[in-house]
Amino acid sequence: MAYRLTLEDLPDLARGAALLGTGGGGDPYIGMLLVAEELRRGRTIDLLSVDEVDDDALVIASAFMGAPTIVVEKIPSGDEAVTALRELEKHLGRGADAIIPMECGGMNSMIPLLVSARAGIPIVDGDGMGRAFPELQMETFGVYGVAGSPLAICDSNGDTAVIDTGADNKRLEWLARGVTVRMGGVSYIAEYPMRGSEVKRTAIPGTMSLALNLGRCIREAGEQHRDPFEVLAETLATTIYQHGRVLLAGKVIDIERKSSDGFVRGTATIAGFDGGETITLTFQNEHLVARHDGRVLAIVPDLITVLDAQTANPITTEALRYGQRVKVFLISTPPIMRTPEALAVFGPQAFGLSEEWRPVEELSPVS
């Protein structure tokens, strides 16, 4: 049965989505404010489980594209993503029956909610990334045979385009990224039009409700004076993500980042409070790999997150600052993201990393 999101749900959902964003996907706070305004106006958002979607339904993925730091400076009006949806519907000659998030992490958890509220259609409780990734082809939808094309794109001026590269999702990413750069570094897209039966076969189920539950457990842990990191690990153990643990508690001692080609790239160095281990995180919008003295401790597609050392509130890569006291928290990905087909699309080599993927529970086991 569909779950109707409430205004009170949004802060927890945003917090959980920032956690699953692994430092990227954009800060969901701005998107949360836009969605909250829609709910205050009396609009509704119904969350459908993957199993509730009709097999013949047309489902379209919704998202923003570009460098997360630019979204902070170039706040959307809220019209852009809906315009992209309408352009794709016009191109397809059919209206969408439901929206699905392209990714459940960061701000891209909120943009589909905004579209759902404004368009008056439900949103599917699932996504194609199970976290946040920087490129459009890095979707379980595409991994398991759904074409991202045609894609509709819109900028803050209301300019639109439709891009169709057939089944070549990587070329779709390349072209859409180029258009996004010309649009000022950020755009809003509608893509991966698919049938409900394809959603059931290719989506990672329950990720929006997972984000909501993770955000809620962090908040409630604070209210109950419990260790939020222990509560996070306990909550994850009951889900398809299963493994969660603190890798390091320490202080940010160095941060380097720059925006280029529509991405935010850089490194963060964190020194342990005990004066021992120092780890370096490498990111491309999202954290990709954690290393200590060249040894890999966790690597994409497993989740590497940086959380406030006391509250466990997530810190995005654009918000990392020298001197912050943090804990690096690791989360394993679900089995659908660990197949050879999936790793070929969003495993380490897809990001130019030389290391092979190994499960985080093997690289950094709980002692």
PEVEN-V981626 format. One record per helix or strand. SS is the DSSP state (H for helix, E for strand). FROM is the first residue (numbers start at 1). LEN is the number of residues. If there is no record, write none. Layout:
BEGIN
SS/FROM/LEN  SS/FROM/LEN
END
This chain:
BEGIN
E/3/2  H/9/12  H/28/13  E/46/4  H/50/3  E/58/9  H/68/6  H/80/13  E/98/4  H/106/4  H/111/9  E/122/6  H/140/4  E/151/4  E/160/4  H/169/14  E/186/10  H/196/7  E/204/2  H/207/17  H/228/9  E/244/17  E/263/10  E/278/7  E/287/6  E/295/5  E/303/6  E/314/1  H/317/3  E/325/7  H/335/3  H/340/7  H/348/4  H/360/4
END
